[in-house]
Amino acid sequence: MKLVRLGNIGSEKPSIIDIQNNYRDLSSIIIDLNPETLNFETLEKIKNTNINDLPILDSNSRIGACVSKPSKFIGIGLNFKDHAEEQNLPIPREPIIFSKFTSCITGPYDPIIVPKGSQHTDWEVELGFVIGKKAINVSVEDALDYVLGFFLVNDVSERNYQKNKGLTWDKGKGFDTFGPIGPYIVTKDELSDFDKLNMYLDVNGERMQTGNTQKMIFGVSELVSYMSSCMSLHPGDICCTGTPPGVGENMKPPRFLKGGEEVVLGIDKLGHQKHTVVAYKE
């Protein structure tokens, strides 16, 4: 199933997309797509509902972030072999984990705002996933049992803050609007080939990134297992899994977002995003 949140910021309604591409209102079943409802029990409730009886929402409404208020937004750095190669960096022996502050989360068609004074705002198309039940020290073999579904992410990054202002990446990853997610969650049962999906990102119509999730160094099962050995994972927690080559900082000369650009990105079966980039204003 495809799960989506529809409506203005702060008043989104949980919805499911039916086979006719109608947005069916799930408000009679769940209040939102959040840590209280993003679990396998909820999926069973929806499966046992005749969604054709649910109200149809206006398809012209704003599409919000596909997960509301997760407790964690975890990122994985340098997780594509060809991305590591373009930076002349060694292949990581263990996953590189960082945090994106949850206040950065925004919708798939909302604007991206360049931070005050930034000259190094960059793009990253990524595969995201959401956890569906609590995970602590789970094995690689069992890890997929804890994944509820997948979605598209743009891991927007400010490279100067990420790499030149201390030892952690987090401060360059969590500015407001730096976490567009969605448009929808595709549940795991409908995306068995998540490990071989084509990915792309364009800036002003020019192809910047082309990749495939089969190039990931650490797959989703390995990531869930590893993260669950470092922290407890809870329903609604989200993770973005790394980006293919073609980010702005590695171009010659480097290219970054200044304001006025249009960024379009997508992954097979997970839809697309489209953003206008806006320069910071006091």
N, C-alpha and C positions, 0 to 999 in steps of 0.2 A: 504494500500500500504506500501511497504518497501522502505524507502529513505536512500541513502547511498552516501558517498563521496569517490571517487576513484582517486588515484594518489599519486605522491610524495608530501612530505611536502611543503605546499605553492602553489601547483599547482593542488589541488584536483578538480575533476569535480563532480557536482551534478548528481546523477543517481537514477534510480528506478529499482528494481528487478522484472522481469516479471515472468510469471507462469512457464517458462522453466528455471528459475534461471539465465537468462542472465542479465547483467548490461546494462541498456539502458541510454544513455547520455541525460540528461535534459538541457544541456547548451543552447539549442535553446529556452528554455522557461524561465529559471532562471540562474543567474550567479553563485549561490552558495546556500547552505543551511545555511542561516545566519539570523540575525534579520530583514533584509529587505524582505526576501522571506518566512520565516517560519510563514505562516499565512493561514487562511482558503481560502482566495482568490487564493493563489497559488495552494492549493489542488484542487480547482475547475478547474483551468486551466489544471492541469495534468489529471484530470478525463475526461476532454473534449478533450484530445489528444489521438490519436491512437498511443500508445507507441510502437506498432510493426513497425512503420515507423521510429522510432528513431535509431540512430547508436548504435551498440553493442560495449561496451568497453572491454578491455582485463581483463578477470576475474582473471588473475595472478597479476594484479596491486596491489599495497599497498592499504589497506582500511584505510582511515583517520577517525578522529573523526567525528561523525555523525552530529554535529552542529559546525559551524564555528563562532568564535568571539561573543559569547553571552555577553550581558551586565552584566549578573549576573549568578553565579554558586552557588546556595544555597544548604546547607546541613541540614539535620534533624538528631539530635542526640538522641540516646537512644529511638528509636521508635519501637522496637520489644519487646514484653512482655518477651519472653524467653531470649533475650539478657540482659534486665534489671535484670532478675532473676539470670543469671549467674554471674553478678557483685554485687549481693546483694544490689542493689540500688532500691529506691522507684520508682513506675511507675510515670512518669511525668504527671502533671496536665494540662500543656500546652506544645505545641511543643517547643523543644530546637532548635534554629536556629543558624547556623554558616555560614561563607562564605568560599568557596574554591576559591583561586585566579584563574582567568581565564587563566593565563599563565601556569597552571598545566595541561591543557587539552591536551590529546594525543590520538592516535589511539588504536584500540582494540588489535593489535598485536605488538605494539611498545614496546621497553624495558622500564622497570621501573628502575630508577636510585636511589640507596640509597644515601641520602644526606651526605655531608661531615661530618664525625665523628659520624654518626648515629649508634646507637645500638638498636633502638626500632622502626624500620619500620614495619608496620603491614598492613594487608589486610582486606577488607570489601566488599563483594558482595552486590550490592544494585539495586533496581528498580529506574530508572530515568524517568523523564517526561519533556516535553518541552511545553512552553506556546505558544498559537497561536493568542491571541489578548490581548490588554491591559486590565488589571484587577486592579480595585481599590475598596476595601471594598465590594467584592462580597459575596453573601450568600453561605452557604454550598450547598443549593439546586441547585444553578446555577453554581457552581464552575467548574464542568466538561465541561461546554460549552467553557471554556477558555483553555482547555488542547488539544494540537494538536496530541501528540503521546507519546510513551513510548520507553525506550531503557535500555540497560544494562550499569551499572557503577561499577568500582572498586574504592571505596573511600579510596585510599591508605593514611595511616596516620602515622605520626611520634609521638609516644606516649609521649616521654619526652618533646618535644616542645609543644605538645597539652596540657599537664596537669601539667608540672612542671616549666614552664618558663613564669609565669604571669597568668592572669585571663581569657584570651580568648583562644578558641580552634584554631582560624584561622591559627596561625603560624605553627601548626603541620599538617595542612590539605592542604596547598597550594604549597608545593615544586614542582619544575618542574617534570613532568611525573606522578604526584600524582592524575591525573584525567582522566584515560582512559574511553572513552565513545563509545558506539556502540557495534557491527558493524553497526547497522542500526536503524532508527526510524520506529516503527510500528505504523501507524496512529490509532487513538482511535477507529475508526469504525471497525477495524479488531481485536481489543483486548478488548472485553467486559468483560473478566474474569481477568483483571489485578490485581484484589484484591484476587486472589487465585492461584498464580503461584509458582511452585517449584523453589528453588534457591540452588546453590551449589558453593563451591570453593575448589579446590585442590592445594596443594603445593607439588611438586615433586611426583605427583601421589597419595598422601595421602589425603583423604577427611578431610577437616578442618571445613567447614561450610555446614550445611544442614538446609534449612528453607522454609517457605512459606509466601507469602505476606499477607495472611489472619491473620498473627500474628501481623501485624502493629497496634500500639496503636491508632495512628491518620491516617485515610485513606487519599487518594489523595484529595478528596473533602474538607475534613477538613483542610488539609495543604494549599491548594490553597486559601481557604477563609481566613485562619489565616494569611498567608504571605501577602495577599493583604490588610490586615488591618494594616500591619506594613510598607509597601512600595508599590509602584506601580510595577506591573509585566508587562513586555513588551514581544512582540513576540520574540522568540528565547531565552528567559531566561530559564535556566534549573535548575532542582532540583533533588537531590538524597535523598531517603526517609528513610534511616536507614538500619541497617544490622541485620541478625539473629545471634544466638550464634556461637561461634567457632573462634573468633579472637585470635590472638597470645598472646596478653597481659593477657588473662584470663586462659591460659593453665597452668598446674602445672608440671614442671616449665614453665614460659613464653617462647614463641618461636617467634623469629622475623626474618625478611629477612636481610641477610647479603650480598648477591651477589652470583650468580651462580644457584639460584633456578629457577624452572619453575612454574608459577602460571597460573592455568586454572580455569575459572569461567563461569557460565551460568545461565540463567533463561529461563523457558519454553517460547517458541515462540519468544524469543528475541535474540537467538543466543548465541554465546560464545566468550570469549576472551582468548588469550594465550600470556603470557608475559615471557620473560627472565629477571631476576633481575640482575642488573649490579652494582657492587660496585663503589663508587665514585672514580674518578681519577683526580688528579691535571692536 
